[in-house]
Amino acid sequence: MTTERVTDTRGRALRDLRISVTDRCNFRCSYCMPKEVFGARHRFMSRRDLLSFEEITRLARLFVDAGVRKLRLTGGEPLLRRDLERLVEMLARIDGVEDISLTTNGSLLTVAKARALRDAGLERITVSLDSVDDTTFQSMNDVGFPVEPVLVAIDNADAAGLRPVKINMVVKRGLNDDGIVDMAARFRGTGHIVRFIEFMDVGASNGWRLDDVVPAREIIARIDAVYPLEPANPNYRGEVARRWRYRDGAGEVGVITSVTQAFCGTCTRARLSAEGKIYTCLFATEGTDFRRLLREGASDAQLATAIAGLWSRRADRYSELRHQATVALPKIEMSYIGG
């Protein structure tokens, strides 16, 4: 079936679906899953609470009918979900899907896993890497995981044909901002693309303060002082990262500016959480329960109507409105909603 493609109250189409496959992660990064909150006594979702691969695929197909063209698998750490390549294969069979990608911390991305994902239909991969300095990296992941295996994972993805590999670095002042230029230098000329992300107030447990944000313009200025940059045009409307290329042709970097230069006006993304709730903003305070609809026997037509209704009512523009009152809202944690 094909449903009418929908737009929201600001004329934004539905083009991207982020799919969280698990709320679990083997890292405890302070900006996402701080150990003080997600400690040994934290109760993660049970297997029955998670959407099955069949339920995810059914919803994804209906979102594609509504206009989605890109699917991204997230978590938590998505590679903790067993047999993830089977889900990739199921999603790749959906008519109309143009791109399937995955965001991972790289800790479990072996050569064999990278090849299995590529063979199943995965096209691109993004690796979260907040520092190339081992001491800083271990401090930030807060479980003592060394940086070298993540660097190897990036090579594994490249060797499997999951390229260009994108590397995401969340920048927090006083913690890892002294490694911005080192990160750029490490991947210059490799064909990989580093994206520097302003520290964001996602969720309610990461202790976000505006003073901790390193603005994108400062990030670019630091790199430009060593490796001259020039702005590059976006690859498509609604692209999250602002692109900059090295003047000597050694590749490009990007900056994600949710705090200082909001891009709400072109946001085309919906998010499906691991337990089956749909969120229409990364900074949402609540979601819509599609797992209940699925498990109560809703037809495809009923689910499609629910998707269209949810998106057509959407008016989210958190980053444009961000102020002290919105920062304090009880937002959903990133480990549930996906990045």
For each residue, the residues with C-beta under 8 A, 3 or more apart:
1: 65 300 301 304
2: 65
3: 6 62 65 66 304 307 308
4: 308
5: 13 14 66 67
6: 3 13 14 66 67 307 308 311 312
7: 11 12 13 14 311 312
8: 11 12 14 280 311 312 313 314 315 316
9: 312 313 314 315
10: 265 314 315 317
11: 7 8
12: 7 8 265 266 267 268 314
13: 5 6 7 67 268
14: 5 6 7 8 63 66 67 68 268 270 311
15: 67 68 69 70 238 268 269
16: 68 69 70 71 72 238 268 269 270
17: 60 63 68 70 71 72 269 270 271 272
18: 72 74 269 270 271 272 338 339
19: 56 60 71 72 73 74 271 272 338
20: 23 74 75 76 78 271 272 273 274 336 337 338
21: 50 56 73 74 75 76 78 81 84 87 274
22: 25 45 50 75 76 77 78 80 81 274
23: 20 44 45 75 76 273 274 275 335 336
24: 44 45 75 76 77 80
25: 22 28 32 33 38 75 76 77 80 105 335
26: 77 80 105 107 108 143 145
27: 32 33 77 105 107 141 142 143 145
28: 25 33 34 35 38 141 142 143
29: 32 33 34 130 140 141 142 170
30: 34 140 142 206 207
31: 34 170 172 199 200 202 206 208
32: 25 27 29 202 203 206 333 334 335
33: 25 27 28 29 37 38 333 334 335
34: 28 29 30 31 37 38 142 205 206 207
35: 28 38 39 142
36: 39 205
37: 33 34 42 205
38: 25 28 33 34 35 42 335
39: 35 36 42
40:
41:
42: 37 38 39
43:
44: 23 24
45: 22 23 24 49 50 274 275
46: 49 50
47: 50
48:
49: 45 46 274 275
50: 21 22 45 46 47 274 275
51: 55 56 59 272 274 275 276 291 294
52: 55 56
53: 56 57 86 87 90
54: 57 58 90
55: 51 52 58 59 276 291 294
56: 19 21 51 52 53 59 60 87 91 272
57: 53 54 60 61 87 90 91 94
58: 54 55 61 62 294 300 303
59: 51 55 56 62 63 272 276 290 294 303
60: 17 19 56 57 63 64 68 71 91 94 97 272
61: 57 58 64 65 94
62: 3 58 59 65 66 300 303 304 307
63: 14 17 59 60 66 67 68 270 307
64: 60 61 67 68 69 94 95 96 97
65: 1 2 3 61 62 96 304
66: 3 5 6 14 62 63 304 307 308 311
67: 5 6 13 14 15 63 64
68: 14 15 16 17 60 63 64 71 96 97 270
69: 15 16 64 96 97 98 99
70: 15 16 17 97 98 99 100 101
71: 16 17 19 60 68 91 97 99 100 101
72: 16 17 18 19 100 101 102 103 338
73: 19 21 78 84 87 88 100 101 102 103
74: 18 19 20 21 78 102 103 338 339
75: 20 21 22 23 24 25 78 80 81 103 274 335 338
76: 20 21 22 23 24 25 80 274 335 338
77: 22 24 25 26 27 80 104 105 107 108
78: 20 21 22 73 74 75 81 84 102 103 104
79: 84 104 107 108 109 113
80: 22 24 25 26 75 76 77 108
81: 21 22 75 78 84 87
82:
83: 86 87
84: 21 73 78 79 81 87 88 117
85: 88 89 113 116 117 119 120 122
86: 53 83 89 90 120
87: 21 53 56 57 73 81 83 84 90 91
88: 73 84 85 91 92 100 102 117 120 121 122
89: 85 86 92 93 120 121
90: 53 54 57 86 87 93 94
91: 56 57 60 71 87 88 94 97 100 121
92: 88 89 97 100 120 121 122
93: 89 90
94: 57 60 61 64 90 91 97
95: 64
96: 64 65 68 69
97: 60 64 68 69 70 71 91 92 94 100
98: 69 70
99: 69 70 71 123 124
100: 70 71 72 73 88 91 92 97 121 122 123 124
101: 70 71 72 73 122 123 124 125 126
102: 72 73 74 78 88 117 122 124 125 126
103: 72 73 74 75 78 125 126 127 128 168 338 339
104: 77 78 79 107 108 109 125 126 127 128 153
105: 25 26 27 77 127 128 141 150
106: 109 127 128 129 149 150 153 154
107: 26 27 77 79 104 145 149 150 153
108: 26 77 79 80 104 113
109: 79 104 106 113 114 125 127 153 156 157
110: 113 114 153 156
111: 114 115 156 159 160
112: 115 116
113: 79 85 108 109 110 116 117 156
114: 109 110 111 117 118 125 153 156 157 159 160 162
115: 111 112 118 119 160
116: 85 112 113 119 120
117: 84 85 88 102 113 114 120 122 125 160 162
118: 114 115 122 160 161 162
119: 85 115 116
120: 85 86 88 89 92 116 117
121: 88 89 91 92 100
122: 85 88 92 100 101 102 117 118 125 162
123: 99 100 101 162
124: 99 100 101 102 162 163 164 165 166
125: 101 102 103 104 109 114 117 122 157 162 165 166
126: 101 102 103 104 165 166 167 168 195
127: 103 104 105 106 109 150 153 154 157 165 166 167 168
128: 103 104 105 106 167 168 170 339
129: 106 132 137 147 150 151 154 167 168 169 183
130: 29 136 137 140 141 169 170 176
131: 136 137 140 147 169 176 179 182 183
132: 129 137 147 151 179 182 183 186
133: 136 137 147 176 179 182
134: 137 138 146 147 148
135: 138 139
136: 130 131 133 139 140 175 176 179
137: 129 130 131 132 133 134 140 141 145 146 147 150
138: 134 135 141 143 144 145 146 147
139: 135 136 142 175
140: 29 30 130 131 136 137 175 176
141: 27 28 29 105 130 137 138 144 145
142: 27 28 29 30 34 35 139
143: 26 27 28 138
144: 138 141
145: 26 27 107 137 138 141 149 150
146: 134 137 138 149
147: 129 131 132 133 134 137 138 150 151
148: 134 151 152
149: 106 107 145 146 152 153
150: 105 106 107 127 129 137 145 147 153 154
151: 129 132 147 148 154 155
152: 148 149 155 156
153: 104 106 107 109 110 114 127 149 150 156 157
154: 106 127 129 150 151 157 158 165 167 192
155: 151 152 158 159
156: 109 110 111 113 114 152 153 159 160
157: 109 114 125 127 153 154 160 162 163 165
158: 154 155 161 162 163 165 191 192
159: 111 114 155 156
160: 111 114 115 117 118 156 157
161: 118 158
162: 114 117 118 122 123 124 125 157 158 165
163: 124 157 158 191 192
164: 124 191 192 193
165: 124 125 126 127 154 157 158 162 192 193
166: 124 125 126 127 192 193 194 195
167: 126 127 128 129 154 183 187 192 193 194 195
168: 103 126 127 128 129 195 197 339
169: 129 130 131 176 180 183 194 195 196 197
170: 29 31 128 130 197 199 200
171: 176 177 180 196 197 198 199 214 219
172: 31 175 176 177 199 212 213 214
173: 177 199 211 212 213 214
174: 177 212
175: 136 139 140 172 212
176: 130 131 133 136 140 169 171 172 179
177: 171 172 173 174 180 214
178:
179: 131 132 133 136 176 182 183
180: 169 171 177 183 184 196 214 219 222 223
181: 184 185 222 223 226 227
182: 131 132 133 179 185 186
183: 129 131 132 167 169 179 180 186 187 194 196
184: 180 181 187 188 194 223 226 227 253
185: 181 182 188 226 227
186: 132 182 183
187: 167 183 184 190 192 193 194 251
188: 184 185 227 246 250 251
189: 250 251
190: 187 251
191: 158 163 164 251
192: 154 158 163 164 165 166 167 187 251
193: 164 165 166 167 187 251 252 253 254
194: 166 167 169 183 184 187 253 254
195: 126 166 167 168 169 241 253 254 255 256
196: 169 171 180 183 216 219 253 254 255 256
197: 168 169 170 171 200 255 256 258
198: 171 213 214 215 216 255 256 257 258 259 260
199: 31 170 171 172 173 208 212 213 214 259
200: 31 170 197 208 258 259 282
201: 206 208 259 283 322 327 331
202: 31 32 206 282 283 331 333 334 337
203: 32 206 331 332 333 334 335
204: 329 330 331 333
205: 34 36 37 333
206: 30 31 32 34 201 202 203
207: 30 34
208: 31 199 200 201 212 327
209: 212 213
210: 213 259
211: 173
212: 172 173 174 175 199 208 209
213: 172 173 198 199 209 210 259 260
214: 171 172 173 177 180 198 199 218 219
215: 198 218 219 257 259 260
216: 196 198 219 220 242 255 256 257 260 261
217: 220 221 260
218: 214 215 221 222
219: 171 180 196 214 215 216 222 223 255
220: 216 217 223 224 229 244 253 255
221: 217 218 224 225
222: 180 181 218 219 225 226
223: 180 181 184 219 220 226 227 229 244 253
224: 220 221 227 228 229
225: 221 222
226: 181 184 185 222 223
227: 181 184 185 188 223 224 246 248 250
228: 224 246 247 248
229: 220 223 224 244 245 246 247 253
230: 244 245 247
231: 242 243 244
232: 243 244 245 252
233: 243
234: 237 239 242 243
235: 239 243
236: 239
237: 234 266
238: 15 16 263 266 267 268
239: 234 235 236 243
240: 256 263
241: 195 254 255 256
242: 216 231 234 254 255 256 257 261
243: 231 232 233 234 235 239 252 253 254
244: 220 223 229 230 231 232 252 253 254 255
245: 229 230 232 249 251 252 253
246: 188 227 228 229 249 250 251 252 253
247: 228 229 230
248: 227 228
249: 245 246
250: 188 189 227 246
251: 187 188 189 190 191 192 193 245 246
252: 193 232 243 244 245 246
253: 184 193 194 195 196 220 223 229 243 244 245 246
254: 193 194 195 196 241 242 243 244
255: 195 196 197 198 216 219 220 241 242 244
256: 195 196 197 198 216 240 241 242
257: 198 215 216 242 260 261 262 263
258: 197 198 200 262 263 282 319
259: 198 199 200 201 210 213 215 262 319 322
260: 198 213 215 216 217 257
261: 216 242 257
262: 257 258 259 265 317 319 320 322
263: 238 240 257 258 266 267 319
264: 267 316 317 318 319 320
265: 10 12 262 317 320
266: 12 237 238 263
267: 12 238 263 264 281 316
268: 12 13 14 15 16 238
269: 15 16 17 18 282
270: 14 16 17 18 63 68 278 279 280 311
271: 17 18 19 20 278 279 280 282 284 337 338
272: 17 18 19 20 51 56 59 60 276 277 278 290 338
273: 20 23 276 277 278 279 287 332 336 337 338
274: 20 21 22 23 45 49 50 51 75 76 336
275: 23 45 49 50 51 291 336
276: 51 55 59 272 273 289 290 291 292 294
277: 272 273 287 288 289 290 291
278: 270 271 272 273 287 288 290 307 310
279: 270 271 273 282 284 287 288 332 337
280: 8 270 271 284 310 311 314 316
281: 267 284 316 318
282: 200 202 258 269 271 279 318 334 337 339
283: 201 202 316 318 319 326 329 331
284: 271 279 280 281 287 316 331 332 337
285: 329 330 331 332
286: 332
287: 273 277 278 279 284 332 337
288: 277 278 279 306 310
289: 276 277 292 293
290: 59 272 276 277 278 293 294 303 306
291: 51 55 275 276 277 294 295
292: 276 289 295 296
293: 289 290 296 298 302 303 306
294: 51 55 58 59 276 290 291 298 303
295: 291 292
296: 292 293
297:
298: 293 294 302 303 306
299: 302 303
300: 1 58 62 303 304
301: 1 304 305
302: 293 298 299 305 306
303: 58 59 62 290 293 294 298 299 300 306 307
304: 1 3 62 65 66 300 301 307 308
305: 301 302 308 309
306: 288 290 293 298 302 303 309 310
307: 3 6 62 63 66 278 303 304 310 311
308: 3 4 6 66 304 305 311 312
309: 305 306 312 313
310: 278 280 288 306 307 313 314
311: 6 7 8 14 66 270 280 307 308 314
312: 6 7 8 9 308 309
313: 8 9 309 310
314: 8 9 10 12 280 310 311
315: 8 9 10
316: 8 264 267 280 281 283 284
317: 10 262 264 265 320 321
318: 264 281 282 283 321 322 326
319: 258 259 262 263 264 283 322
320: 262 264 265 317
321: 317 318 326
322: 201 259 262 318 319 326 327
323: 326 327
324: 327 328
325: 328 329
326: 283 318 321 322 323 329
327: 201 208 322 323 324
328: 324 325
329: 204 283 285 325 326
330: 204 285
331: 201 202 203 204 283 284 285
332: 203 273 279 284 285 286 287 336 337
333: 32 33 202 203 204 205 336 337
334: 32 33 202 203 282 337 338 339
335: 23 25 32 33 38 75 76 203
336: 20 23 273 274 275 332 333
337: 20 202 271 273 279 282 284 287 332 333 334
338: 18 19 20 72 74 75 76 103 271 272 273 334
339: 18 74 103 128 168 282 334
